[in-house]
Amino acid sequence: ALELLHNASLVHDDVVDESTERRGQLSVNAIFNIK
């Protein structure tokens, strides 16, 4: 459960920061074109 919470916080951070990369790969934000 903690890993799921951690991953959700990373996705949230990418959306808020409008990041396109996470750990050298496209972020969820970039893949699904979330604005």
TIDO-520110 format. One record per residue: residue number from 1; residue in one letter; x, y, z of N, C-alpha, C in turn. Coordinates in steps of 0.001 Angstrom, whole numbers. Layout:
<nodes>
<k=NUM; r=A; n_u=X; n_v=Y; n_w=Z; ca_u=X; ca_v=Y; ca_w=Z; c_u=X; c_v=Y; c_w=Z>
...
</nodes>
This chain:
<nodes>
<k=1; r=A; n_u=825; n_v=-1189; n_w=0; ca_u=0; ca_v=0; ca_w=0; c_u=872; c_v=1257; c_w=0>
<k=2; r=L; n_u=2004; n_v=1199; n_w=671; ca_u=2874; ca_v=2376; ca_w=728; c_u=3496; c_v=2687; c_w=-631>
<k=3; r=E; n_u=3826; n_v=1648; n_w=-1388; ca_u=4397; ca_v=1877; ca_w=-2715; c_u=3372; c_v=2527; c_w=-3640>
<k=4; r=L; n_u=2129; n_v=2114; n_w=-3547; ca_u=1060; ca_v=2719; ca_w=-4346; c_u=893; c_v=4195; c_w=-3985>
<k=5; r=L; n_u=932; n_v=4503; n_w=-2711; ca_u=831; ca_v=5891; ca_w=-2255; c_u=2019; c_v=6713; c_w=-2761>
<k=6; r=H; n_u=3199; n_v=6131; n_w=-2721; ca_u=4394; ca_v=6822; ca_w=-3202; c_u=4286; c_v=7112; c_w=-4696>
<k=7; r=N; n_u=3864; n_v=6119; n_w=-5482; ca_u=3717; ca_v=6319; ca_w=-6926; c_u=2654; c_v=7365; c_w=-7237>
<k=8; r=A; n_u=1574; n_v=7360; n_w=-6486; ca_u=521; ca_v=8365; ca_w=-6683; c_u=1055; c_v=9762; c_w=-6390>
<k=9; r=S; n_u=1905; n_v=9883; n_w=-5378; ca_u=2470; ca_v=11199; ca_w=-5063; c_u=3426; c_v=11660; c_w=-6167>
<k=10; r=L; n_u=4144; n_v=10736; n_w=-6804; ca_u=5023; ca_v=11095; ca_w=-7917; c_u=4214; c_v=11572; c_w=-9118>
<k=11; r=V; n_u=3125; n_v=10878; n_w=-9420; ca_u=2255; ca_v=11282; ca_w=-10529; c_u=1672; c_v=12661; c_w=-10243>
<k=12; r=H; n_u=1207; n_v=12865; n_w=-9028; ca_u=646; ca_v=14167; ca_w=-8654; c_u=1696; c_v=15262; c_w=-8806>
<k=13; r=D; n_u=2913; n_v=15001; n_w=-8375; ca_u=3994; ca_v=15972; ca_w=-8488; c_u=4267; c_v=16314; c_w=-9950>
<k=14; r=D; n_u=4284; n_v=15309; n_w=-10827; ca_u=4518; ca_v=15548; ca_w=-12251; c_u=3412; c_v=16398; c_w=-12859>
<k=15; r=V; n_u=2177; n_v=16145; n_w=-12479; ca_u=1053; ca_v=16918; ca_w=-13014; c_u=1137; c_v=18364; c_w=-12541>
<k=16; r=V; n_u=1395; n_v=18568; n_w=-11265; ca_u=1466; ca_v=19925; ca_w=-10715; c_u=2633; c_v=20698; c_w=-11330>
<k=17; r=D; n_u=3783; n_v=20045; n_w=-11467; ca_u=4977; ca_v=20700; ca_w=-12010; c_u=5010; c_v=20715; c_w=-13533>
<k=18; r=E; n_u=4050; n_v=20048; n_w=-14167; ca_u=3997; ca_v=19894; ca_w=-15622; c_u=5292; c_v=19282; c_w=-16149>
<k=19; r=S; n_u=5818; n_v=18301; n_w=-15431; ca_u=7043; ca_v=17618; ca_w=-15824; c_u=6769; c_v=16672; c_w=-16985>
<k=20; r=T; n_u=7749; n_v=16535; n_w=-17867; ca_u=7596; ca_v=15615; ca_w=-18996; c_u=8417; c_v=14351; c_w=-18812>
<k=21; r=E; n_u=9347; n_v=14358; n_w=-17855; ca_u=10173; ca_v=13177; ca_w=-17618; c_u=10234; c_v=12837; c_w=-16143>
<k=22; r=R; n_u=10329; n_v=11541; n_w=-15874; ca_u=10513; ca_v=11032; ca_w=-14513; c_u=11467; c_v=9855; c_w=-14636>
<k=23; r=R; n_u=12617; n_v=9957; n_w=-13997; ca_u=13634; ca_v=8897; ca_w=-14014; c_u=14070; c_v=8537; c_w=-15438>
<k=24; r=G; n_u=14211; n_v=9542; n_w=-16301; ca_u=14700; ca_v=9319; ca_w=-17655; c_u=13672; c_v=8794; c_w=-18638>
<k=25; r=Q; n_u=12431; n_v=8667; n_w=-18224; ca_u=11365; ca_v=8199; ca_w=-19112; c_u=10245; c_v=9225; c_w=-19113>
<k=26; r=L; n_u=9353; n_v=9113; n_w=-20108; ca_u=8215; ca_v=10020; ca_w=-20142; c_u=7365; c_v=9839; c_w=-18898>
<k=27; r=S; n_u=6911; n_v=10941; n_w=-18361; ca_u=6042; ca_v=10875; ca_w=-17185; c_u=4613; c_v=10568; c_w=-17622>
<k=28; r=V; n_u=3785; n_v=10197; n_w=-16666; ca_u=2369; ca_v=9945; ca_w=-16940; c_u=1745; c_v=11203; c_w=-17532>
<k=29; r=N; n_u=2176; n_v=12332; n_w=-17030; ca_u=1704; ca_v=13623; ca_w=-17506; c_u=1937; c_v=13768; c_w=-19014>
<k=30; r=A; n_u=3108; n_v=13392; n_w=-19494; ca_u=3447; ca_v=13511; ca_w=-20910; c_u=2756; c_v=12438; c_w=-21744>
<k=31; r=I; n_u=2651; n_v=11229; n_w=-21228; ca_u=2043; ca_v=10126; ca_w=-21980; c_u=572; c_v=10391; c_w=-22257>
<k=32; r=F; n_u=-161; n_v=10845; n_w=-21253; ca_u=-1598; ca_v=11048; ca_w=-21398; c_u=-1964; c_v=12495; c_w=-21698>
<k=33; r=N; n_u=-947; n_v=13354; n_w=-21904; ca_u=-1151; ca_v=14751; ca_w=-22274; c_u=-2074; c_v=15470; c_w=-21294>
<k=34; r=I; n_u=-1794; n_v=15314; n_w=-20008; ca_u=-2585; ca_v=15942; ca_w=-18948; c_u=-2144; c_v=17393; c_w=-18799>
<k=35; r=K; n_u=-3109; n_v=18301; n_w=-18757; ca_u=-2774; ca_v=19728; ca_w=-18612; c_u=-3459; c_v=20307; c_w=-17417>
</nodes>
